[in-house]
Amino acid sequence: MTTSVQPRTTSAYYVQAIASFALSGGSLAIGIAYLPVSAWMRAFLALGLLYVTTSAFTLAKVIRDRQESTEIVTRVDQARLEKLLAEHDPFKVEGV
């Protein structure tokens, strides 16, 4: 039986991704807060920041879910094929 190796992310990569997200979101939020514009414009930009952030999380989840579903279907199909091959006897004579 052939099993595929699942790529695992390291702890350092995980921490780097979290730090990068926090730094970029925080700096953009601070930049919006200190813009020399009216409160309405700052609120609009902050709302845009929240919208982009939530839509990015949604997109990442949809992509991950689609990848996992195709992986599960592939594993089920592979298990069915292996079961059929294991049960098949090429030397069995029918009707005897």
C-alpha positions as CSV (number, residue, x, y, z in Angstrom):
1,M,0.0,0.0,0.0
2,T,1.4,3.4,-1.0
3,T,0.9,6.3,1.3
4,S,1.7,9.8,0.4
5,V,3.8,11.9,2.8
6,Q,2.0,14.9,4.1
7,P,4.0,18.0,4.2
8,R,4.2,19.4,7.7
9,T,4.9,23.0,8.6
10,T,7.6,23.6,11.1
11,S,7.1,25.6,14.3
12,A,9.4,28.3,13.0
13,Y,7.3,28.7,9.8
14,Y,4.1,28.8,11.9
15,V,5.5,31.5,14.2
16,Q,6.9,33.5,11.2
17,A,3.5,33.4,9.5
18,I,1.7,34.6,12.7
19,A,4.3,37.3,13.3
20,S,4.1,38.5,9.7
21,F,0.3,38.7,9.8
22,A,0.3,40.6,13.2
23,L,3.0,43.0,12.0
24,S,1.4,43.8,8.7
25,G,-2.1,44.2,10.2
26,G,-0.8,46.2,13.1
27,S,1.2,48.6,11.0
28,L,-1.6,49.1,8.6
29,A,-4.0,49.8,11.5
30,I,-1.5,52.3,13.1
31,G,-1.0,53.9,9.7
32,I,-4.8,54.4,9.3
33,A,-5.1,55.7,12.8
34,Y,-2.4,58.4,12.2
35,L,-3.6,59.5,8.8
36,P,-4.3,63.3,8.6
37,V,-7.8,62.8,7.4
38,S,-11.3,63.0,9.0
39,A,-12.6,60.3,11.3
40,W,-15.1,59.1,8.6
41,M,-12.3,58.4,6.2
42,R,-10.3,56.5,8.9
43,A,-13.3,54.5,9.8
44,F,-13.9,53.6,6.1
45,L,-10.3,52.5,5.7
46,A,-10.4,50.5,8.9
47,L,-13.6,48.8,7.7
48,G,-11.8,48.0,4.4
49,L,-8.9,46.5,6.4
50,L,-11.3,44.3,8.3
51,Y,-13.1,43.2,5.1
52,V,-9.8,42.3,3.3
53,T,-8.6,40.4,6.4
54,T,-11.8,38.3,6.8
55,S,-12.0,37.6,3.1
56,A,-8.4,36.4,3.0
57,F,-9.2,34.0,5.9
58,T,-12.3,32.8,4.1
59,L,-10.3,32.2,0.8
60,A,-7.6,30.3,2.7
61,K,-10.3,28.1,4.3
62,V,-12.1,27.4,1.1
63,I,-8.8,26.4,-0.7
64,R,-7.8,24.2,2.2
65,D,-11.2,22.5,2.4
66,R,-11.2,21.9,-1.4
67,Q,-7.7,20.4,-1.2
68,E,-8.7,18.1,1.8
69,S,-11.9,16.9,0.1
70,T,-10.0,15.9,-3.1
71,E,-7.4,14.2,-0.9
72,I,-10.1,12.2,0.9
73,V,-11.8,11.2,-2.3
74,T,-8.4,10.1,-3.7
75,R,-7.7,8.0,-0.6
76,V,-11.1,6.3,-0.8
77,D,-10.7,5.5,-4.5
78,Q,-7.2,4.1,-3.8
79,A,-8.6,2.0,-0.9
80,R,-11.3,0.6,-3.2
81,L,-8.8,-0.3,-5.9
82,E,-6.5,-2.0,-3.4
83,K,-9.4,-4.0,-2.0
84,L,-10.4,-5.1,-5.5
85,L,-6.8,-6.1,-6.4
86,A,-6.4,-8.0,-3.1
87,E,-9.6,-10.0,-3.7
88,H,-8.8,-10.7,-7.4
89,D,-7.4,-14.2,-8.0
90,P,-6.1,-14.5,-11.6
91,F,-5.9,-18.3,-11.4
92,K,-9.5,-18.9,-10.2
93,V,-11.5,-20.8,-12.8
94,E,-15.1,-19.8,-13.0
95,G,-17.9,-22.5,-12.9
96,V,-15.7,-25.3,-11.6
